[in-house]
Amino acid sequence: MPSSPLPPLPPLVEPAPSIPDDERARAARQIRLPEIGDAGQRRLFNAKVCVIGAGGLGSPVLLYLASAGVGTIGIVDDDVVDASNLQRQVVFGSADVGRAKSTAAAERVRALSPHTDVIEHRLRLTPANAADLFAPYDLVIDGSDSFDTRYAVADACADLGVPLVWGSVLRFDAQATVFWSAPPTGTPTTLRDVFPAPPPAGEVPNCAEAGVLGALCGQLGGILVTEAVKLICGAGEPLLRRMLVLDALGSRIDEIPLAPPDTGPQIGRVSVDDAEALSTATILDVRGGDEVAAGALPDARHVPLDDVLADAESIPVGDVTVVYCQVGPRSRAAAHALAAAHQNADIRTLVGGYAAWSARINR
């Protein structure tokens, strides 16, 4: 169910007075887009974007930011290149194994876009240093893969009022949205409005444990850069107050509206380790049919997310109803719709979704 269109946002960045002639020639096909044009290209050249992580998401993000002509790119990463990274981290080559990711990625960006000022931040981002790090930047793109880092990034961006282009990928599933605590129009939405706290340690597997499709990282990275370009240039409708959910196996992209903060009923959470709660609850699986065929919780009833969003009132619920999807975003959207339609019902989500359940039973 698509959300109502937002009013146009003003460009995030003022245009640079000019750009070098060779940069103009390199960006000629992009400048021809009326939504960007000469002024938009000069805005991109004047923009300062900080990328968190030079990994599976950060790699395509860095390459497409550079190719778009972004003038200043910050790279935050304290890791070194491992051979297992090369399956999805396309900014690196085999010769980079063992090198600092920030250094190798910076070299690749400079080779692709000689006029881009690349700033290496070879450090571990923490709540203590995030705000000072982000202060000079216009926009942050989070491609990190740890919950501690994600929440440190999101909290700092919320405090500074800096827009955060956010993405997440695991196995064949990905999500993308834009969080912004101080948009010029519309309702502020932050990570904690959607996910108030990170899940307990170990409940959601990481990419090393669960795997990830490399091509999906590239697909999502392109979406994240598109959102950044739109915000910088003031073009189109950004992903504010809505989240894209990509299902690579089913070749589907769903849009989930994000509820404004502090509105509607509170949604509870159930851990995959809480056998008693799961044994007595009505369990709803809101994933696609192909996902359900690959595995599901015992006694779960399949009700696709689209059906829930289209007519939540017609979906039967129990005294306690636990909703789950593959990882979490779809179940939260379904749970909010069900709670609004069944106001006296106890609606909860399964922390980490089927991915966490599968990891638990395979321990």
LOLUM-841893 format. One record per residue (C-alpha): z, x, y. Coordinates in steps of 0.001 Angstrom, whole numbers, padded with zeros to 6 digits, always signed. Each point is the difference from the previous one (the first is absolute). Example, Ala and Ser with C-alpha at 12.3 -4.5 7.8 and 13.67 -1.06 7.14 Angstrom:
% residues 2
+007800+012300-004500/-000660+001370+003440/
***
This chain:
% residues 363
+000000+000000+000000/-001159+001903+003126/+002324+000218+002981/-001013-001251+003443/-002090+002536+001924/+001907+002099+002512/-001140+000228+003614/-001948+003195+000749/+002155+003062+000568/-000692+002438+002831/-001116+003507-001001/+002887+002212-001006/-001383+003140+001668/-001662+000676+003348/-003448+001627-000231/-000391+003725+000566/-002060+000820+003123/-002751+001410-002209/-000775+001402-003433/-001991+003127-000888/-003736-000481-000430/+000040+001121-003627/+002828-002445-000721/-002047-002798+001549/-002972+000931-002205/+002201+000114-003108/+001452-003455+000728/-003313-001590+001072/-000084-002630-002790/+003560-001059+000758/-000574-000150+003753/-002809-002474-000631/+002529-002529-001265/+000573-002348+002970/+003680-000356-000936/+000419+003752+000500/-002711+001292+002328/+000394+002974+002291/+003395-001111+001328/+001364-000530-003504/-001179+003431-001118/+001748+001546+002981/+003150-001938-000933/-000184+001455-003507/-000458+003478+001442/+003096-000546+002143/+002086-001450-002853/+002903+001737-001728/+000577-001155-003582/+002725+001267-002332/-000665-000191-003753/+002962+000045-002362/-000955+001769-003205/-003187+001820-000968/-000044-001568-003446/-002005-002773-001652/-000053-002191+003116/+000358+002734+002601/-003065+001873-001284/-002622-002693+000709/+001887-001036+003131/-000229+003527+001416/-003682+000303-000835/-000943-003342+001527/+002129+000523+003110/-001761+003319+000536/-003442-001456-000639/+000781-002840+002434/+000655+002569+002742/+003753-000397+000490/+000989+002739+002444/+003467+000928-001286/+001184-000345-003592/+003489+000926-001185/+000548+000743-003702/+003535-000352-001372/+000395+001499-003480/+002274+002667-001499/-001593+000126-003460/-002510+002357-001626/-003229-000935-001781/+000307-000509-003750/-002899-000270-002445/+001056-003572-000841/-000540-000958+003666/-003750+000591-000087/-000741-003258-001855/+000720-001982+003181/+000794+002402+002869/-003579+000544+001096/+000797+002139+003023/+000712+002925-002393/-002091+002093-002387/+000905+002015-003069/+000382+003149+002104/+002810-001689+001960/+002365-000273-002982/+003271+001699+000952/-000666-000153+003750/+002010-002011+002520/-001526-003471+000240/+000334-000156+003780/-001845+003307+000436/-002799-000738-002466/-000478-003514+001397/+000003+001290+003589/-002779+002466-000829/-002106-002746-001543/+000490-002300+003007/-000928+002760+002450/-003129+000779-002019/-001012-003655+000092/+000853-000593+003669/+000138+003244+002036/+001193-001726+003177/+003004-001632-001717/+003354+001575+000812/+001847+000147-003334/+003774+000396+000103/+001753+001072-003187/+003531-001285-000600/+001023+001796-003166/+003357-001667-000442/+001818-002717-001877/+000118-003093+002175/+003499-001494+000304/+001737-002662+002115/+001377+002868+002110/-003358+001499+001021/-002466-002910-000210/+000382-001426+003513/-000378+003371+001739/-003012+000758-002182/-001783-003286+000783/+000766-000165+003723/-003213+001777+001147/-002279-002136-002210/-001724-003307+000744/-000026-001231-003579/+001374+000937-003428/-001677-000470-003394/+002376+000126-002953/-001487+001353-003217/+003293+001187-001482/+001116-000799-003539/+003798-000123+000210/+002131-002888+001180/+002345+002274+001964/-002933+001338+002016/-001581-003417+000472/+003161-001484+001474/+000634+003050+002194/-003559-000307+001342/+000235-003745+000536/+003395+000119+001709/-001115+002744+002400/-003204-001856+000867/+001998-003195+000581/+002416+001821+002314/-002855+001592+001969/-002218-003085+000101/-002844+001997-001606/-002410-001939-002245/+000226+000933-003671/-003057-000374-002216/+001525-000344-003460/-001445+000232-003480/+001250+000198-003558/-001825+000630-003277/+001098+000046-003651/-002080-000245-003148/-002819-002462+000868/+001852-001798+002832/+000165+000736+003705/+001335-001578+003184/-000741+000519+003688/+001430-001369+003246/+000957+000961+003553/+003636-000036+001090/+000751+000000+003728/+003354-000633+001644/-001463-000274+003515/-003514-001475-000109/-001433-001018+003384/-000455-003551-001341/+001267-001877-003024/+003141+000275-002116/+001427+003436-000845/+000053+000789-003713/+001541+003064-001612/+000319+001295-003542/+003599-001217-000217/-001048-003516+000994/-002126-000108-003158/+001968+002339-002284/+003540+000130+001426/+001104+002923-002176/-001567+002381-002500/+000398-000894-003661/+002700+001835-001944/-001008+003443-001226/-002072-000082-003155/-000840-003708+000062/-003582+000506+001231/-002007+002757-001699/-001865+002540+002106/-003587+001134-000478/+001036+002912-002210/+001682-002438-002382/-002353-002983+000169/-003325+001596+000936/-002469-000875+002740/-003754-000508+000258/-001387+002699+002270/-002859-002112+001327/+002453-002693+001111/+001754+002597+002177/-003320+000593+001740/-000617-003724+000428/+003424-000580+001501/-000216+003113+002176/-003203-001349+001527/+001725-003304+000782/+002908+001797+001673/-002320+002040+002236/-001975-003130+000879/+003247-001595+001200/+000834+003097+002044/-003448+000045+001627/+000268-003716+000842/+003398+000481+001637/-001101+003053+001964/-003166-001683+001286/+001331-003556+000351/-002622-001327-002433/+000227-002904-002421/+003155-001487-001475/+002532+002467-001383/+002102-000560-003116/+003045-001164+001919/+002209-002622-001690/-002191+000045-003101/-000431+002276-002969/-003067+000777-002069/+000657+000258-003731/-002709+001777-001984/-000337-000622-003725/-002481+002611-001204/-000076-001190-003617/-000785-003572+001028/-002249+001055+002920/+001936-002263+002367/+001497+000365+003446/+002619-002571+001013/+001545-000526+003412/+003698-000781+000206/+001498-001294+003261/+003170+001823+000974/+002724-002304+001244/+001422+000760+003463/+003384+001744-000181/+003191-001955-000448/-001732-003299-000714/+000056-002232-003049/+002335+000063-002980/+001435+003215-001380/-001596+001242-003215/+002231+001554-002650/-000878+002896-002278/+000495+000545-003724/-000055+003391-001701/-002021+000564-003166/+003303+001137-001562/+001696-003363+000664/-000660-001513-003423/+002401-002904+000506/-001657-001196+003210/-003467+000295-001528/+000984-001837-003182/+001213-003093+001869/-002574-000161+002828/-003382-001657+000259/-002435+002922+000216/-003321-000268+001816/-002767+002591-000300/-002276-000206+003078/-002456+002736-001025/-003631-000384-000995/-001013-001090-003475/-001244+003455-001018/+003353+001535+000944/+001879-002625-002006/-002218+000655-003012/+001002+003659+000117/+003723-000833-000196/+002619-002374+001381/+003724-000740-000075/+001192-002150-002927/-000131-003754+000721/-001588+000526+003416/-002212-002825+001285/-003284+001103+001582/-000628-001523+003432/-002510+002054+002049/+001007+000842+003538/-002879-002005+001487/+001305-003144-001739/+003489+000565+001355/-001204+000556+003557/-002349-003004-000178/+002650-002507-001159/+003452+001485-000541/+001614-003433-000063/-001819-000894-003228/+001293+003078-001851/+003069-000904-002114/+003010+002263+000524/+003332+000310-001808/+003568+000336+001201/-000810+003705+000316/-003623+001099+000140/-001080+003640-000229/-003497+000823+001247/-001826+003221-000818/-003370+001688+000456/-001123+003524-000880/+002104+001864+002565/+001435-002346+002632/-002061-001213+003002/-001598-003032-001678/+003295-001151-001482/+001661+000110+003408/-002757-002129+001533/+000287-002501-002871/+003802-000057+000205/-000026-000781+003726/-002509-002817-000545/+002050-001462-002857/+003275+000275+001917/-001516-001818+002980/-001317-002783-002248/+003168-000293-002146/+002731+000504+002559/+002932-000459-002372/-001385+002303-002678/+001233+003524-000726/-003199+002075+000147/+000121+003714-000789/-002449+002841-000551/+000004+002581-002768/+000592+003425+001547/-002967+002247-000742/-001913-002780-001779/-001668+000396-003368/-000482+003729+000599/+003781+000476+000074/+000462-002279-003028/-002638+001890-001978/+001545+003358+000919/+003424-001274-001128/-001105-001224-003435/-001965+003203-000587/+002877+002340+000833/
***
